[in-house]
């Protein structure tokens, strides 16, 4: 499990970019709140996922709330999802 994701939190979705070097994990905490964190993976780090920002400290009341906040905070995620909608 990646750093900044507490072991008691349940990751219910992990979204990678097309290059597989960026990822957003969406999770639920035991108290019922939701959150997200962004990670990067670089060759210099031996392929380990490294946190990019401190998004995991914020809490949202729903999965959709966490995903919406992630789309605002993580520009590549919003752009990737826009492009995929256009393709379908």
Secondary structure by P-SEA (a helix, b strand, c coil): ccccccccccccbbbbcccccbbbbbbccccccccbbbbbbbccccccccccccccccccccaaaaaaaaaaacaaaaaaaaaaaaac
